[in-house]
Amino acid sequence: MFLDFLAELFDNNVTSYPADSPQGLSRVIHFEPFMPLEPILKRTIAFVDGQNLYHNARSVFGYTLPNYDVQKLAKSVCETRGWTLAQVRFYTSVPSVADNAPWHGFWLNKLAMMGRRGVAVYSRPLVYRNKTIQVPGFGPYTFLAGEEKGIDVRLALDALDAAHQRQFDVALIFSQDQDLSELASLIRQVAGFQNRWIKIASAFPDGPAASNRRGINRTDWCPIDRPTYDAGIDPRDYRPRQ
């Protein structure tokens, strides 16, 4: 009776041997490895690379300012897929007043509003360096270009730590930075060690004008079309007053 109960419990993974077999009259239960169950409530944390999202939205939709409301966008992506948004984390570089006063004021105002609305905000100084390119027919051209340092690393570390602490079931990354494909592999390793279900997804603006229509490798891609993006526009003007 007890063996019959176990056989039913473990999907009838019981092998019976006849009396004249080498094993004799016996039964062996095979314990198959459990597949992690997909949770009904899929807690989602959105990790937003602010500059990556801005530049991609500018390239695809033509917007000249970071006019997105990350909470609205993340909620929209989650709702269409049956995920529950638990938190939004935002990462960006900010230029100094000396390097670019208008953008410095814009980001300070926008980040302050995000923080007041419950978004976890992380920022670093935007570093400007001379960059030289070859222009056909004109020769070398040097200009000052802003470079983000450490934003993708901080985002990756936070996501990995949150996975280790079981804070989410879905990591929703707003970026197309392929450097983060290794993060997806590491999070899956954490899920394997914890024997639990985890999904990693990447969201990005997408449309006919997009030159890059790929999400982060090793993630589920969540393209954001123009109507979805426009529904998540922040109407506030964060530019500092002159």
Backbone torsions as a table, in degrees:
resi	resn	phi	psi	omega
1	MET	NA	-43.9	-178.4
2	PHE	-65.7	-40.8	177.7
3	LEU	-64.5	-37.2	177.7
4	ASP	-63.0	-39.7	178.8
5	PHE	-63.5	-44.6	179.6
6	LEU	-65.1	-37.8	179.8
7	ALA	-61.6	-41.8	178.4
8	GLU	-69.1	-38.3	-178.3
9	LEU	-64.7	-39.3	-177.7
10	PHE	-102.5	41.4	174.4
11	ASP	57.9	36.2	176.1
12	ASN	59.8	32.8	177.6
13	ASN	-81.6	58.5	-178.9
14	VAL	-122.7	129.1	177.1
15	THR	-107.4	127.5	178.1
16	SER	-104.0	139.2	179.1
17	TYR	-115.8	139.1	178.9
18	PRO	-70.3	165.7	-174.7
19	ALA	-65.3	-30.3	-176.9
20	ASP	-90.2	9.9	178.3
21	SER	-86.3	163.0	178.2
22	PRO	-57.4	-29.1	-179.2
23	GLN	-80.3	-15.4	-176.7
24	GLY	75.8	-170.5	-179.9
25	LEU	-76.9	97.9	-175.5
26	SER	-153.1	168.4	177.1
27	ARG	-134.3	139.9	-179.0
28	VAL	-124.3	130.7	178.3
29	ILE	-97.8	128.5	177.7
30	HIS	-100.4	117.6	179.4
31	PHE	-89.8	103.4	178.4
32	GLU	-78.0	147.3	178.6
33	PRO	-65.0	140.6	-179.2
34	PHE	-75.9	137.3	170.5
35	MET	-87.9	132.1	179.7
36	PRO	-57.4	134.9	-179.4
37	LEU	-77.9	137.8	175.7
38	GLU	-73.5	122.7	-176.4
39	PRO	-69.6	148.4	176.8
40	ILE	-69.4	-47.2	176.7
41	LEU	-93.6	113.3	-176.4
42	LYS	-102.2	94.8	-179.9
43	ARG	-67.5	128.9	-174.1
44	THR	-123.4	133.0	170.3
45	ILE	-112.0	128.1	176.8
46	ALA	-94.2	125.6	176.5
47	PHE	-109.8	113.7	-170.8
48	VAL	-111.2	119.1	169.9
49	ASP	-85.1	100.7	-170.5
50	GLY	-60.4	-43.9	-179.1
51	GLN	-69.6	-39.2	178.6
52	ASN	-63.0	-44.2	178.6
53	LEU	-64.3	-42.0	-179.8
54	TYR	-62.7	-50.7	-176.6
55	HIS	-66.1	-34.8	177.1
56	ASN	-70.5	-39.0	177.3
57	ALA	-66.1	-36.9	177.2
58	ARG	-65.2	-42.3	-178.7
59	SER	-68.5	-39.6	-173.9
60	VAL	-86.8	-42.6	-172.9
61	PHE	-107.8	-13.7	176.5
62	GLY	87.9	9.5	179.9
63	TYR	-75.5	137.5	-175.2
64	THR	-97.9	-3.9	177.3
65	LEU	-130.4	153.5	173.4
66	PRO	-71.3	81.7	-172.3
67	ASN	-94.8	16.3	-176.7
68	TYR	-83.2	149.7	167.6
69	ASP	-105.3	104.4	-171.6
70	VAL	-64.6	-30.6	178.3
71	GLN	-67.8	-43.2	177.8
72	LYS	-64.1	-44.7	-179.4
73	LEU	-62.4	-47.2	-178.8
74	ALA	-63.5	-41.3	179.0
75	LYS	-63.7	-40.4	179.9
76	SER	-63.8	-45.8	178.7
77	VAL	-61.1	-42.4	-178.7
78	CYS	-66.8	-44.6	-175.6
79	GLU	-63.2	-37.6	-179.2
80	THR	-69.7	-14.1	-178.0
81	ARG	-116.5	4.6	177.0
82	GLY	77.2	23.7	177.8
83	TRP	-99.2	155.5	179.3
84	THR	-107.9	114.2	-178.1
85	LEU	-72.4	120.0	-179.6
86	ALA	-100.4	-32.9	-176.3
87	GLN	-162.7	153.5	172.9
88	VAL	-121.8	130.8	176.6
89	ARG	-119.8	130.2	-172.5
90	PHE	-120.4	134.1	-175.6
91	TYR	-129.1	130.5	178.1
92	THR	-158.2	159.1	170.5
93	SER	-97.1	148.8	-178.5
94	VAL	-128.6	127.6	177.8
95	PRO	-70.7	155.8	177.9
96	SER	-75.3	165.3	177.0
97	VAL	-61.0	-40.1	-178.2
98	ALA	-65.4	-37.4	-177.8
99	ASP	-78.2	-41.8	-177.3
100	ASN	-160.4	88.9	-175.3
101	ALA	-61.1	-44.2	-179.7
102	PRO	-60.6	-45.6	179.7
103	TRP	-69.6	-34.5	176.5
104	HIS	-59.3	-47.8	179.7
105	GLY	-65.9	-39.8	178.6
106	PHE	-57.7	-51.7	-176.1
107	TRP	-68.1	-37.3	177.0
108	LEU	-60.3	-43.6	180.0
109	ASN	-66.7	-43.3	-178.1
110	LYS	-68.2	-42.6	179.4
111	LEU	-65.0	-37.2	178.4
112	ALA	-63.3	-42.1	178.5
113	MET	-65.4	-42.1	177.5
114	MET	-58.2	-46.4	-179.7
115	GLY	-60.2	-40.5	179.4
116	ARG	-65.9	-26.0	-178.5
117	ARG	-93.8	6.5	173.1
118	GLY	98.7	5.5	176.8
119	VAL	-81.0	133.8	174.4
120	ALA	-79.0	119.0	-171.6
121	VAL	-112.2	135.8	174.9
122	TYR	-132.8	128.9	-179.4
123	SER	-135.9	153.2	176.0
124	ARG	-135.9	158.3	177.5
125	PRO	-64.7	138.9	174.4
126	LEU	-84.0	124.8	-175.7
127	VAL	-94.8	130.4	178.4
128	TYR	-104.8	133.0	179.2
129	ARG	-136.4	152.9	174.4
130	ASN	-70.7	132.2	179.7
131	LYS	-127.9	132.9	-178.1
132	THR	-115.5	130.7	176.5
133	ILE	-126.2	158.8	177.1
134	GLN	-95.2	120.0	178.4
135	VAL	-100.1	118.5	-178.8
136	PRO	-55.0	127.5	178.7
137	GLY	88.2	-11.2	-177.9
138	PHE	-125.0	-21.6	-179.2
139	GLY	92.5	-155.8	-176.0
140	PRO	-72.0	142.6	177.1
141	TYR	-133.3	125.2	-177.5
142	THR	-109.2	134.5	179.2
143	PHE	-145.9	165.3	-179.1
144	LEU	-91.5	121.0	-177.0
145	ALA	-121.1	138.9	177.0
146	GLY	-82.3	138.6	179.6
147	GLU	-128.4	130.8	174.9
148	GLU	-80.5	136.5	177.9
149	LYS	-127.5	116.9	172.6
150	GLY	89.6	-3.8	-178.1
151	ILE	-68.3	-48.2	-179.2
152	ASP	-65.7	-33.6	178.2
153	VAL	-66.5	-44.0	-179.6
154	ARG	-65.5	-42.1	177.4
155	LEU	-59.1	-45.9	-178.7
156	ALA	-63.9	-43.6	179.7
157	LEU	-63.4	-42.0	179.1
158	ASP	-63.7	-42.5	-179.3
159	ALA	-65.5	-41.4	179.8
160	LEU	-66.1	-40.7	178.3
161	ASP	-65.5	-40.9	179.0
162	ALA	-64.8	-36.2	177.1
163	ALA	-66.3	-43.5	179.4
164	HIS	-60.9	-36.5	-179.4
165	GLN	-87.5	7.4	176.4
166	ARG	60.0	38.2	-177.4
167	GLN	-84.7	-14.1	-179.8
168	PHE	-145.7	161.9	170.0
169	ASP	-106.4	-26.4	177.6
170	VAL	-127.3	126.6	171.1
171	ALA	-99.7	112.7	-178.4
172	LEU	-104.5	108.4	-173.9
173	ILE	-104.5	118.1	176.6
174	PHE	-86.8	90.7	-178.8
175	SER	-174.7	159.2	170.0
176	GLN	-120.8	18.5	-178.7
177	ASP	-73.6	111.3	-176.9
178	GLN	-68.6	-14.1	174.6
179	ASP	-61.2	-22.5	-178.6
180	LEU	-83.5	0.7	177.9
181	SER	-65.0	-31.8	176.7
182	GLU	-66.2	-33.2	176.9
183	LEU	-60.1	-41.6	179.6
184	ALA	-59.2	-41.8	179.0
185	SER	-65.2	-40.4	-179.2
186	LEU	-66.9	-39.7	178.8
187	ILE	-64.8	-37.3	177.0
188	ARG	-65.4	-33.9	175.7
189	GLN	-64.9	-41.3	176.3
190	VAL	-60.0	-44.3	179.2
191	ALA	-60.6	-38.8	178.8
192	GLY	-65.8	-42.6	178.3
193	PHE	-63.4	-36.4	-178.1
194	GLN	-88.3	-4.9	-178.9
195	ASN	52.5	52.4	179.2
196	ARG	-141.0	162.3	-176.9
197	TRP	-82.1	128.4	175.1
198	ILE	-140.1	140.3	174.1
199	LYS	-119.4	140.7	175.1
200	ILE	-118.9	124.9	-176.8
201	ALA	-129.4	153.5	175.2
202	SER	-125.6	133.0	-179.3
203	ALA	-113.3	144.0	-175.3
204	PHE	-161.6	148.4	176.1
205	PRO	-62.4	139.2	-177.4
206	ASP	-145.8	141.8	178.9
207	GLY	-177.5	-179.9	-178.3
208	PRO	-57.1	-28.7	-177.4
209	ALA	-85.6	-2.7	-175.7
210	ALA	-71.3	131.7	174.5
211	SER	-88.1	-22.2	177.8
212	ASN	-125.2	112.1	-177.2
213	ARG	-112.2	27.1	-179.9
214	ARG	-109.9	138.9	169.9
215	GLY	-84.1	-171.8	178.8
216	ILE	-69.8	133.3	177.9
217	ASN	-57.7	146.4	178.4
218	ARG	71.7	16.4	175.0
219	THR	-124.9	164.1	169.7
220	ASP	-78.1	130.9	-177.5
221	TRP	-88.7	134.7	178.7
222	CYS	-125.1	81.1	179.7
223	PRO	-66.1	140.7	-179.9
224	ILE	-108.2	114.4	-179.8
225	ASP	-82.6	173.8	-175.4
226	ARG	-60.6	-47.3	179.0
227	PRO	-58.9	-40.1	179.8
228	THR	-66.2	-43.7	179.2
229	TYR	-63.5	-46.4	-177.1
230	ASP	-62.4	-32.3	177.8
231	ALA	-69.9	-16.7	-179.9
232	GLY	-108.5	23.7	179.0
233	ILE	-78.7	137.9	175.2
234	ASP	-87.4	118.1	-175.8
235	PRO	-75.8	-8.7	-177.0
236	ARG	-73.5	148.0	176.0
237	ASP	-104.5	110.9	-175.1
238	TYR	-94.2	2.1	179.9
239	ARG	-66.2	134.8	-179.1
240	PRO	-65.1	143.7	179.3
241	ARG	-72.9	139.9	-179.5
242	GLN	-76.9	NA	NA
